Amino acid sequence: MTPLLYIPFKKFRSVGGPSSFMNNLKEYLDAVGYGYSEFVWKSRTIFFPMGYPLRYLKLLKLAGWKVIQRLDGVYYFSKHGQAFKKFNRLQEIIFKKYADYVIFQSEHSKQQVFEMFGEIPKEKYSIIYNGANKNIFYPAKGKEELSGRIKFVTTGSFRNLDMIEPIVLALDKLKADFNFELHTVGPVTNPGLKCFFERDYIVNHGSVDLQSVSEILRDSDIFIYSHLNPPCPNSVIEAISCGLPVVSFDSGSMKELCSFSKDLLAEVNNEVFQKYEDFDYNKLAEKIELAVTAYNKYKQISMENAQNFPFEKCGNNYIDVFRQI
C-alpha cells in the first residue's frame, strides 16, 4: 500500500529544537514500521513542525491534501523585540488558513499560540509531550545519596542570557555553603555569554553526542535549568529520564513536566509571556539549596518519575493523530 503521509525529514538534519524531534520521530517510525513517504508525490497528507513554504501548501490544499502542523511556541516582544510579528508570520498563516490539525508540545505551548494567534476548536488539536529515548536516557544505579563534591549539571544550546546568567549568579551566592561543580553541556552560540563559563567551579563539555550527554547526566546529582517560557524542553525531559532532581524557574511548561516536584521551581508569575526581568536568581538559589539539603527526598521522587516521558509514548500519540487525519 502506498503511504499517504508525507514527512519532509530531509529538511531537518541539524541539531536542536525541531530537528532533534524530527530525528527522534523518524527513528521511532522506522523502528515500529509505520509507513510514511519522504516523496511528496506519493502522499495525501503532510506533517511538519513550525512552517513550510506557502507556495507548496497552496498547491497541496488545492489538490485536497490534509495539513498537520506541530507548533513549538511563538516569538514574542519581550524576547525577540519588534521583529516578533515578522518571525511569526509564516507559522501564523499556516495555523489560521492551512492547518487541518495542530499538535502542541505542552499546555503552555498551546496557551502561547492561542494568545498570539487566536483559539481553535478542541477537535482540531492535541497536546503531545516530547519524549526521550529510554535506551540512552535512563537512571544510574547507586546514586541515591550525595557523597563528596556535589555535581550540578545543565544542558542546552546556550544562546540567550536567561539560559546561564541566573544559574551562575545563584551558584556564586552558594559557593561559601557547598562544595560543588557545575557541568555545562552544549555549544555556547552567543559569544557574549562566554564570560559566564569562566567560573572556577564550571566544567564545560561543549557539544557532545546524545550518548555522552546521558552519561554526564547519570554521573551528576542535580539538574539546574533556566529558560524563559520554554514550550517543552528536551533537556529537561532527558534529565527527568535520568532520574535527576530538576531545579528551575516556574516558567513555561516546567510545572507540567515537573508536576511531581513543583516545590523545586522558583516562583516567577502567572503571565503567559514572562520577561527575563521576572527571573530572580536569589529565588533560584533557594531552590538549589532545598534540593541539596533534602536531596534523598527529591532523588527518590525523581527516580519514581523517571519513566514519565518515554519516546514510545510520544511516538504512539503522533501515530494516533496520523491515523485519525
C-alpha positions in Angstrom: 0.0 0.0 0.0 1.4 3.4 -0.9 2.0 5.6 2.2 -0.5 8.5 2.4 1.7 10.6 4.8 4.5 12.9 3.6 7.0 14.0 6.3 9.9 16.2 5.0 12.6 14.6 7.3 15.4 15.7 4.9 14.7 19.3 5.7 15.6 18.7 9.4 19.1 17.3 9.6 20.7 19.8 12.0 20.6 19.6 15.8 18.4 21.2 18.4 14.7 22.2 18.5 12.5 20.8 15.7 15.4 18.9 14.1 16.1 16.9 17.2 12.4 16.0 17.5 12.2 15.1 13.8 15.2 12.8 14.0 13.7 11.1 17.0 10.4 10.7 15.3 11.9 9.2 12.1 13.9 6.8 14.2 10.8 5.7 16.1 8.6 5.4 13.0 11.2 3.3 11.3 11.6 1.1 14.3 7.9 0.3 14.6 7.5 0.1 10.8 5.0 2.9 10.4 4.6 3.8 6.7 5.4 7.3 5.6 6.9 8.9 2.5 9.7 11.4 2.0 8.4 12.0 -1.5 5.6 14.4 -1.9 4.0 12.8 -5.0 3.3 9.6 -3.1 1.1 11.1 -0.4 -2.1 12.9 0.5 -1.3 14.3 4.0 1.7 16.4 5.1 3.2 16.8 8.6 5.8 19.3 9.6 7.0 21.3 12.6 6.5 25.1 12.6 6.4 26.2 9.0 6.5 25.1 5.4 6.7 27.1 2.1 3.3 28.6 1.4 3.6 28.2 -2.4 3.7 24.5 -1.9 1.0 24.3 0.7 -1.4 26.3 -1.6 -0.9 23.7 -4.3 -1.4 20.8 -1.8 -4.6 22.2 -0.4 -6.0 22.8 -3.9 -5.3 19.1 -4.5 -7.3 18.1 -1.4 -4.4 17.4 1.0 -4.6 17.5 4.8 -2.1 19.5 6.7 -0.8 18.7 10.2 1.3 21.4 11.9 3.4 21.0 15.0 3.9 24.2 16.9 6.8 24.6 19.4 5.8 28.0 20.6 5.9 31.5 19.3 8.1 34.6 19.1 7.2 37.4 21.4 8.2 41.0 22.0 10.0 40.7 25.4 12.5 38.3 24.0 12.5 38.9 20.2 11.8 42.6 20.0 9.9 44.4 17.3 10.6 41.7 14.7 8.5 39.1 16.6 5.5 39.6 14.3 7.7 39.0 11.2 9.2 35.9 12.7 5.7 34.5 13.5 4.2 35.3 10.1 4.7 32.0 8.3 3.5 29.7 11.1 0.6 32.1 11.9 -0.7 32.0 8.3 -0.4 28.2 8.2 -2.1 27.9 11.6 -5.0 30.1 10.6 -5.5 29.2 6.9 -4.0 25.9 6.1 -3.7 23.6 9.1 -6.4 20.9 9.4 -4.9 19.8 12.7 -2.3 21.2 15.1 -0.1 19.4 17.7 1.2 21.4 20.6 4.2 20.3 22.8 2.5 21.3 26.1 -0.4 23.1 27.6 1.8 26.2 27.9 2.7 26.0 24.2 -1.0 26.0 23.4 -1.6 29.0 25.6 1.2 30.9 23.9 -0.3 30.2 20.4 -3.9 30.9 21.4 -2.9 34.2 23.0 -0.9 35.3 20.0 -2.8 33.7 17.0 -6.3 33.0 18.4 -8.1 29.8 19.5 -9.2 26.8 17.5 -11.8 24.1 18.4 -10.7 21.2 20.6 -11.3 18.7 17.9 -8.6 20.4 15.8 -5.6 19.9 18.1 -3.8 17.7 20.5 -1.1 18.2 23.2 1.7 15.7 22.9 4.7 16.0 25.2 8.2 15.2 23.9 9.9 12.1 24.9 13.4 10.7 25.5 15.0 7.5 24.0 15.0 5.2 27.0 17.8 3.1 25.6 20.0 6.2 26.0 18.4 8.2 28.8 17.9 6.1 32.0 18.8 6.5 35.7 22.1 5.4 37.2 22.1 2.9 40.0 23.6 3.6 43.4 23.4 7.4 43.3 20.5 7.9 45.8 22.7 9.9 48.2 25.1 12.8 47.9 28.7 11.9 48.5 31.7 14.2 48.2 31.5 17.2 45.9 28.1 18.0 44.5 27.8 17.7 40.8 25.3 20.1 39.2 24.6 19.9 35.5 22.8 22.0 32.9 22.4 21.2 29.1 21.4 23.1 26.0 22.5 25.4 23.3 23.5 28.5 25.2 22.3 31.4 23.1 20.4 33.7 25.5 21.2 35.4 28.8 18.3 33.7 30.6 19.9 30.3 30.0 23.1 30.8 32.0 23.3 34.0 34.0 20.7 33.2 36.7 22.3 29.8 37.3 25.8 31.2 37.7 24.6 34.1 39.9 22.7 31.6 42.1 25.7 29.3 42.4 28.0 32.3 43.1 25.8 33.0 46.1 26.1 29.4 47.4 29.9 29.0 47.0 30.5 29.5 50.7 27.9 27.0 51.7 28.5 24.0 49.5 31.4 22.2 47.7 30.2 21.8 44.2 31.0 21.9 40.5 28.7 22.8 37.5 28.9 20.7 34.4 27.7 22.6 31.3 26.9 20.5 28.2 26.2 22.1 24.8 27.6 24.8 22.5 27.9 28.4 23.5 26.5 30.0 20.4 26.4 33.6 21.8 29.9 35.0 22.3 28.5 37.5 24.8 27.8 34.6 27.2 31.3 33.2 27.4 32.2 35.2 30.5 29.7 33.2 32.5 31.5 30.0 31.7 34.8 31.2 33.3 33.9 30.4 36.9 36.4 28.0 38.5 33.6 25.6 39.5 32.4 25.2 35.9 33.4 22.2 33.8 32.4 22.9 30.2 31.9 19.9 28.0 30.9 21.7 24.9 29.0 19.9 22.1 28.8 16.1 22.6 26.6 13.3 21.2 23.5 12.1 23.0 25.2 9.1 24.5 27.8 11.4 26.1 25.0 13.7 27.3 23.3 10.8 29.0 26.5 9.6 30.7 27.2 13.1 32.1 23.6 13.4 33.4 23.9 10.0 35.1 27.1 11.0 36.7 25.5 14.2 38.1 23.4 14.8 41.2 21.1 17.7 40.4 19.9 19.3 37.1 19.6 23.1 37.0 17.6 24.7 34.2 17.0 28.3 33.3 15.0 29.3 30.2 12.4 31.9 29.6 8.9 30.5 28.7 10.2 27.1 27.5 7.5 25.2 25.4 8.7 21.6 26.2 12.5 21.4 26.6 14.2 18.2 25.6 17.0 19.0 28.1 14.5 18.7 31.0 12.9 15.6 29.7 16.3 13.9 29.3 17.3 14.9 32.9 14.0 13.6 34.3 14.5 10.4 32.4 17.9 10.0 34.0 16.3 10.3 37.5 17.7 13.7 38.4 16.0 16.3 40.6 15.3 19.3 38.5 15.7 22.8 39.8 14.4 25.6 37.6 12.1 28.7 37.4 8.3 28.2 37.3 8.3 29.3 33.7 6.7 27.9 30.5 5.9 24.2 30.7 8.1 23.5 33.7 5.3 22.9 36.1 3.7 20.4 33.7 6.9 18.4 33.2 8.0 18.6 36.8 4.5 18.2 38.3 5.9 15.7 40.8 8.4 18.2 42.3 6.9 21.7 41.8 8.5 22.9 45.1 11.9 22.9 43.3 10.6 25.6 40.9 11.4 29.2 41.8 8.4 31.4 41.8 8.0 33.9 38.8 4.5 35.0 38.0 1.4 33.7 36.1 1.9 35.6 32.9 1.9 33.5 29.7 4.8 35.6 28.3 7.1 36.2 31.3 10.0 38.7 31.0 13.6 38.0 31.9 13.4 40.7 34.5 10.9 38.4 36.3 13.6 35.9 37.0 15.2 36.3 40.4 18.4 34.3 40.9 18.0 34.6 44.7 14.9 32.5 44.5 16.7 30.0 42.2 19.5 29.8 44.8 16.9 29.0 47.5 15.5 26.1 45.4 19.1 24.8 44.7 19.7 24.8 48.5 16.4 23.0 49.1 17.4 20.3 46.6 20.7 19.8 48.3 19.5 19.8 51.9 16.6 17.4 51.1 18.4 15.5 48.4 17.3 12.0 49.4 13.7 13.0 49.3 13.8 14.6 45.9 16.1 12.0 44.4 13.6 9.3 45.4 10.7 11.3 43.9 12.7 11.8 40.7 13.6 8.2 40.4 9.9 7.2 40.8 9.0 9.5 37.9 12.0 8.7 35.5 9.6 6.8 33.2 7.2 9.7 32.7 8.4 10.6 29.2 9.4 7.7 27.0 9.6 8.5 23.3 7.5 5.4 22.7 4.5 7.2 24.3 5.2 10.3 22.3 5.6 8.4 19.0 2.4 6.4 19.5 0.5 9.6 20.2 1.7 11.0 16.9 0.8 7.8 15.1 -2.7 8.1 16.5 -3.0 11.6 15.1 -1.7 10.5 11.7 -4.2 7.6 11.5 -7.0 9.9 12.6 -6.3 12.6 10.0 
